[in-house]
Structure formats: structure tokens, C-alpha cells
Amino acid sequence: MILEILLAIPLITAVLCFLIKHRRFIETASTTGMLAVMLCCAYLAYTVFSTGKPVSDSIGYVDALSAYILLIISFIGLMAAIYSIGYLGHELEEKKIDLGRIRYYYSFFHVFIFTMLLVCVSSNLGIMWIAIEATTLASAFLVGFYNKDTSVEAAWKYLIICSVGITLALLGTILLYASAVNALGESPDALNWPTLVEHAASLDPTLIKIAFILVVIGYGTKVGFAPMHTWLPDAHSEAPTPISGLLSGVLLNCAMYGILRYHIITTSALGPGFSDTLLILFGLLSMAAAAAFIIIQKDYKRLLAYSSIEHMGIMAIGFGLGGIGIVGALLHMLNHAIVKSLMFFGAGNVLLKFKTKQIAEVRGIATVMSWTAAFFVAGGLAITGSPPFGVFISELLILIAGFTQKGVWFEIWSIGVTYGMVVTVVYLSLLAIIFAGFMYHVGRMAFGEPSPGIIKGEPNRLGLVVMGILLAASLALGLYMPEALWSGLGQILVLFGGPV
């Protein structure tokens, strides 16, 4: 019953936001709906992690991994809903949008939330594929929200590229189904994830390899893996800023979740070597592409988008290295969602005040908006892996996984060099380059003399509260690891074949 309630809430909220014709009531309905979603997700997560058993019914299936992602979706979704109140309110005052556009925005906001929730509660990999495609359709309307030439172009580019990618993922799903039918017969559970994991050893290895390659490329397009990442900077740059936070902080995690489901099946069927290597390859390639574009970037929202590509690469490397790297990658999903949302919300305040996305035209944020500047600079340090923030801890765990991986690859001066060490050295080098490039841009924007005519003051005071909560959460995760979170990550690790 709880899964039906969870999926019904955002749909009901979307309808209410469309029908209500008073701005304050729309905002109240939106925030209340997201709060209800978060409470349902918290209840589900508590049930799953306290009992150690999945929650399932005729609608769906929630295990430790999906419960964890549901918590991230609901928390960041609530923060984005609250931030949207001040952000859209400011744009309404400046007559950039009208009440009709606000109703449109909140309706699709909650439809988008519904599609992401559906991704995580689907035990059938075919339904999960439909849900991931639905996230594209729902969010494309939000990417093109402003109906400008650039935003409409970004929305179409997003639709076309991600639809091509999702088609490849469908082919991978079909091949997995063919392998399952050969092993299980014509069974209604042939695409049921728990059943596939249980019978993974009897699946055809060749079909599984091809299926995983197609899924990594297909869902990897949605994740933003290089070289399939080209839609992401445009979409994240042109979408309303709260939606940019959702796209980077939550949607990319949902697409990664899809890959992880297949990764677990592939590892169970073939052993860890094949899928691990593929994830590490895409992870390093994504980090390298992000590093190059971050250095030369001129648009601060695109800068944050390329940072998202980098961090999805970091997660892929962690999952590929295995062991403690999986724990680091899972923790990184949460840390990145928190800090990247913070950074986009800070960028939203900058955009409201300076009316430009060009880095060269933004100077002296610290003088004009001292609170936004403080959050933006702290968020920049956090997102680049500086201590004492949570991102530092998750990146450090992945670093440890690389250096502790066994199996000597070659020797230098009688020192055994492992495959993991080589990956980690490249990983560290790219992190250093990205840190220097990213903080250079943030420093240019935060300090210096603002342009004449810029009036001091915060354009979105409610947004400051949201950013304060997100920064505090990141700082807390860097200084203290709650026992419940560590225990939950341990339960998820079991799904990847880790110790019980």
C-alpha cells in the first residue's frame, strides 16, 4: 500500500498545482506534496534498513539500493521545491513569467518527481526502462520552460540524444530478456530483477556482455558519460535553476541506478572483471572530458554541468574498483546531490541579480550578496573535494579502493604496481586539474569590483535557508558518519556481492 501512496502523491500534487489559480496555494500544495513524498520515502527506508528485507507488492519492489536513492530524490526534491518559491517569485515580480507559467512549472515538476520515483520502485527492468524514458519526457518540458530559442534547442537536443541512448538501452534489455527466457523459459519473471540475480549463473555470457555494453552506452547517455554527454551542458544551462539542481543532483543518479542494476546481474553472471573495467573506462573518460571543458568554460551554469559529468565519472570509477570503492561511490551519490544542488541554487541567485550566465561579466558577488557568496565559495570547495566536506570523504574512500586493490600489473624498481594504482593516479591527477580550474572561476566571480549599477541585496532570501541546510548537511557528512547511514551502505554493499 505504501508504494501506491508514494506514487500517487506527486501525481495528485501535479494536478492540484495545475488547477489552483492562486500562487501561494500552488506553492503550499507543492511543498506539502514533496514533504509527504519525503515522509513516505523515509518510512520505506526505515522499514527496509531496519528489517533487512525488501518491501514489495503488486506495484513495485524496494530494496536497500532503491530505498537509498528514494531518500536522495525526496530530500533534494523538497529542497528544490522550497527554493523554487523564491526563485519563481522573483521572476514573477520582474514579469519574466506569469501565473500560468508557474502552474505549468509546478505541474511538470511533480510529474518529473513521479517518473524518478517510478524508476526506483520498479522490479521489472522493462518498466524501469519506461520510467527512465518518462523522466526524459517530463523534464524536457522543464528544460524548455522559458520558450527562448536557446532553451527550446536545448530541450530538443536533450530529447533526441537521450532517446537514441535509451533505444540502445532497450536493445540491451531485450537481449537480457532473451538470455533469461533461454534459462528460465517463458516466465513472467524473465525481467524481474531479483529473479535475474538469483539465476544469473545460468544466463548466456555472450548475450549478457552485449546487453551490458548497450545498457552502459544507453543509460550512460542519460548519466552524462563522455562521449555521450553533449546534451547535458545545454540542458542544465537552459533549464530553470531549481530544475538544473534536480537534473544534476537526482536525475543522473536515477540513470546510474539503472546501470547498477545491470552491473550487479553482469557481475553475478560473469564475475567482476568485465563490467568493472567498462565502468572505470567511462569514468576516467568522463573525468578527462570534464577537466578539459571546466578549464576553458565561460558560462557558470555550464561549468556546474561539466562538474556533474566529472562526478558521475567518479562514481563509475568507485563502482568499478569494487569493495570500499562501492561504499565511496554510494556515499558520493548523496554528497554530490547535496552539494551540486547547493551550487546550482547559488548560481540561481547570481543569475537573478546579475542577469547573465557569463563568468566574465560576474564580479564581486561577495560585495553584492555576501551570504550567497559565502555559500557559493564553500560549495565550490566542497564540490572539488576539499575537507572537511562530505565529498572529500567519498572521494577518499574511492582513492583507498584503488590503492588497496590486489593483483600486480607490472613492476617499477621492484615495486608491484596494480591496475587500481594506475587508475587512481590518473583519477588523482584529474581531480587536481579540476580543482584548480573550478576554483579559479569561482574566485573570479566571488571577488573583485561589481559592475556599476548592481544593487546590493539578496534576490531570494528563502533560497538562502535552503542553501544553508544543504551546506550544513555536506559539512556534517564530512565530520561525522551516522551509524544508520554506514549500516545502510553495508546492506547495499551486500547486493553487489560484498560481505554480509
N, C-alpha and C positions, 0 to 999 in steps of 0.2 A: 504493500500500500504506500509506503514512504516514497518509493521510486515514482509512482504515479503522481503523487503530490508534488515532488520535486520538479517533474517535467511540466506539470500543469501551471505552476506558479508563474514562470516567465511568460507563458502564452496568455494567461489571464491579464497579467500586468501590461503586456503589449497592447491588448485590446482596450483596456482601460485608458492607457495613455493616448490612444488614437481617438477615443470617444470623448474624453474630457476636454473641455474648451476653456479651462482656466489654468494659467501657468503654474500657480502654486499647488493646485491639486494634482497636476501632472507630475510635478517634482516629488510631491509627497507619495503618490502611488508608485513612482519609480523606485524611490529609496526604500519604501516599505517592502516592495516586491523583492528587491535584492537582499534586504535584511532577512526576509523569510527564506529565500534560497540559501543564504549562508547558514541559517539555523538548521535547515534540513541537511545540508552537507556536513555540518558539524555533528549532527546526530548520527548520520550514516558512518562517518569516520570513527566516531566513538564506538559504535556497535561493532564495526569491522576490526578495529585495532584492539578493543578490549576482549573480544571473544576469540580473535584469531581466525575467524571464519568469514567467508564472503556473504554478502546479502544478495539474495536472488529471488525473483518471482517471474511471472509471465511477461513482465515488461522488460526486465533487464537483469544485469549482474554487476555487482560492485565488489571488487576485492581490494587488497591493500593499495595496489598501484592506482587504480581508478579513484579510490577514496581520497588519496593524496592529491591527485590532480583536481578533483572536485573542490577540495578546500582552497586550492590556489585560484581556481576560476571564480568561486564565490567571493573570496576576500578582495581580489583585485577588481572584480565586477562591482562590488559595493563601493570601493574607493573611487572608481571611475564614475559611478552614478552620482555620488556626492560632489565630486569635482565638477561634473557637468552642470550642476545647478548654477554655480558662479560663472563658469566659462560661457555658457549659452546665455545667461542673464546679461552679461556684459555685451555680448554680440547683439542681443535684442535691443538693449539701450542705444547702441550705435546704429541700429536699423540695418545691420548686415543680414539679419534673418527676421522672420515674423513668427507669430504663434503657430501658424500652420506647419512651418519647418520644424519647430520644437516638438510638436505632436509626432511628426514624421520621424524625427531623430530618436525619440524615446521608444517609439513602437518598434523600430528596427533594432535598436539597442537590445531590447529584451528578446526579440526573435533570435538575434545573434547569440545571446546568452543561452537560450534554449538549445540551439544547434550544438554548442560546445558541451553542454551537459549531456546531450544525447550521445555524443562521441564516447563519453566516459562510462555510460551505463549500458552500452550495447555489448552483449556477449557474442553476438553473431558478427563476424568480420565483414559480412556483406552489408549489414545495417550500419556498421561503423563507417564503411566506405561512403554510404549515402549521407550519413551525418557530416562527415568531413567535407563532402561536396556542398552540402547545405550551408556550412559555415562560410564558404566562398560566396555563395549567392546572397546570403543575408548581409555579410559585411561589405560586399561590393556596392550596395546602395548607400552605405555609410561613407565609403571612400569617395564616392561621387556626390556627397551631400551638398556641396556649395554650387554645383552645376556650372562651374567655370570650365573653360577648355582644358586646362591642365588636370583638374580633378576628374573630369569625365574620361579623359585619355588614360589617366592612371587606373580608373575603375575598369575600363575595357581591357587594358593590359593585364591587370590582375586577373580578370575573368578568363581571358584567353590562355595565358601561360599556366595558371593553376589548373584549368580544365584539361589542358593537354597532359599535365603531370598526373592529375587524378585518373585520367584514362589509362595511363601506364600502370598505376596502382590497381586499377580494375583488372587489367590483364594478369597482374601478379596474383590477385585474389582468385581469379578463375583457375589459374594453374595450381594454386594451393588446393582449391576445391577438387580439381581433377585428381590430384595426388591423394586427397582424403577419401574420395569415392573409391579409388583403387584399393585403399587399405580397409575402409570401413563399410563399403557397399553404399547403396542408395539410402543414406541416413539423413534425417532432418538435422542431425548434429554435425554434418560434414563441414560446416563453417563455424561451429561453436568453439570458442577459444579454449575453454577448459578441456573439452574433449580432444582437441587437436594437440594440446600439450601432453595429455595423458598418452596419446598414441603416436607421438612424434617419431619414435624409433621405427615405426612401420611405414612412414611416408617415403615417397620416392626421392632420393637425394638430388638427382638431376633437376627434377621439377622444383624442388624446394630452393635450390640455388638460383635458378632463373627467376622464380617468383620473388625471392628476396631482393635480387638486383632491381627488378621492376618496381617493387614497393619502395625501396630506398630512393630511387630516382623520382618516382611518382609522388610519394608523400614528402620526400626531401625537397621537392619544388615548393611545397607549402611551408616546410620548415625554413626554407631560405638557404639551403646548402648551395655553395658555389659548385658549378657554374649555372645553376637553375635559379639563381637568386634575383634576377633582374627586375622582377615585378615589385620586390619588397621596398626598395628605397622610394620609388614613386608613390606607392600606395600609402606608406607610412607618412610620407611628407605631405600628401594632399588631404588625407583624412582629417576630420576634426580632432584636435589634440587628445581628448579623452579616449577616442577610438584608436588613435595611434598607440596609446598606452595598453589598450586591450589587445590590439593586434600583436604587439611585441611581447607583452607580458604573459598573455594567456593563449592566444590562437596558435602561436608557434609551438607552445607546449603540447597542445592537443594533437598537432600533426606529428610531433616527436613521439607522443604516446602511441599513435598508430604504428609507427616504425618499431617501437619497443615490443609491441605485441607479436609482430612477425619475427623480431630478433630473438625473442625467447623461444618461439617454436623452432626457428632455424638452428639455434644453439642446441636445443634438445635433440634435434634430428641429426645434425652433422658434427656436433662438437663446437667449441668456441672459435676456432681459427678463422673460418670463412667470413661470418658476419662481423666479427670483431675488426678484422682487417679493413673491411669495406667502410665501416663507421669511422675508423681512425683516418682513413684516406680522405673521406669527405670532410671530416672535422678539420684536418690540417689545411686542406684546400680552401675551406670557408674562412678560416682564420687569416690565411695569407691574402685572400681577396679583400677581406675587410680591412686589414692593415694598410694595403695599398690605397684604398679609397678614403680611409679615415685621414690619412696624411694630407691628401690634396683636397679635402672636402671644403665646400664654400657655403653649404646650406646646413644649419644646425639640426633640423629635423631629419635630414638625410644622414647626417653624422650619427645620430642616435639609431637610425635604421641599420646602418652598416655595423654599428656596435652590436645590434641584435644578431646579425649574421655571425659575428665573431663568437658570441656566447653560445649560440646553437652549435657551433663547431666545437667549442669547449666541452659541451655536454656529450656530443658524439664521441669525442676522444675518451672521456671518462667511461662511458658505457662500453667502448671498445677495449679499453685496458682491463676492465673487469675488476673483481674484488672490491677493495676500498674505493676504487675509481667509480664504481657504480653508485656507492653511497655519496661520493662527492658530486657526481652528475645529478643525482636526485635532489640533493640539497641545493645544487646550483639552479635547478628549475625554480625553486622557491625564491632564492636570493635574487636571481636575475629578474623575476617577475616583479618583486617588490621595488628594486632599485630602478629598473628601466621605466616602470610606471612613474616613479618619483621624478625621473629625469624628463620624461615627456610632459608631465604636469608643470614642471618648472619651465620647460620650453614653451608651453601654452601661455603661461603668464608673460613671458618675454614677448611672444607674438602679439598678445593683446596690447602691450604697452608700446612696442617699437614698430609694429605694423609691417615687419619684414622678417623673412627667414634667412636672409643673407648674413653670414658670420661677420663679414667686413663692415656691415652697417650697424652692428650692435656693439656698443661700448658703454662701460660704466654702469653695469647692472647693479653693482654694489652701492653706487651713489643714488640711483633712481629707485631701486627696490631692494632694500637691504635684506629682508627676510627671504625673498625669492633667491637672491644671490647666494645667501648662506646655504640654502637647501640645494641649489644647483651645483655649487662648488663641492659641497660634501657628497652629493650624489655622484659627481664626476670622479671623485676619489674612490668612492665605493664601487662604482661600476668597473673601474680599471683594476680592481683587486687590491686596493690599499687596506692595510689593517687600520682600525680594529673592526671593520665591517664584515658582514656575513659572506660576501663574495670572496673575500680573502681566504676564509676557511674552506669553502668548497673547492676553490682552485688549488689550495694547498693539498687537499685530500687526493685530487687527481694527480698532482705532482708526485706525491708519495707513491701512488699506484704505479706510475711509470718507472720510478727508480727502484722499486722493490720487485718488479716483475722478474721472474726467473727465466733461465734459458739463455746461455751465452750465444750471441750472434757472431761476434768476431773479437779479436784481442788487439789492444793497443798497449805496448810497453808492459806486457804480461797482465794487463787488467782486462777482465772479461766485460765486454760491452754487450748489453742486452738490447733487444728490439725496443723495449719500453724506454730505455735510456735515450736512444736516438730520437724517438718520438717526443720525449719530454724536453730534450734540449731544443728541438725546433719549436715546441709549444712555448717554452720559456722565452725564447728569442722573439717570437711573435707577440707575446704578452708585453715585453719591454717596448717594442716598437709602437704598439697600440697605445700603451700608457703615455708615451711621450707625445704622440700625435694628438690624442684625445684631450689631454690636459693642456696642451698648447692652445687649442681652440677655445676651451672653457676659460682659460686665463685671459685670453684676448677679449672675450665677451664680458667677463665679470669686472675687469678693471679698466682704468683709463677714463677719459672725459666723455660723457654722453653728448650726443648731438644737441645743438641748440633747439629749444622748443619742446624737449621731452620733459613732461611734468612729473615730479616725484610722486610716489604713491603706489600702493599695491592694487592692481586691477581686479583681483579675485581673492578676497580675504578668506573665504570659505575654503578655497583651494590650498591655502597655507596650512590649515588644520590637517587636511588630508596628507600633504607632503610631510608635515611633522610626524604624523602617525607612521608613515612609510619609512622615514629616516630612523625613527626610534626602533622600528621592527628590525631594520637592517643592522643597526648598532647592537641590539640585543642578541641577534643571531651570531654576531661576531664575538661577543663577550661570554655568552652562556648558551650551552646546548641543552634545551629541556629534555628531561628523561623520556617524556612521552614521544617527542619527535625522534629521538635516537632509536627508541624501541620500534616506532613505526617504520623507520627506514630499514631496520633489521628485518622486519616482516616482509617488506617489499623485496629486499635482497634475496630472500628465500625463493621468490618467483623466478629469479634469474639463476637459480641453482646454487645460491650461496648457502652458508651454514645455517642450520635451523636454530 
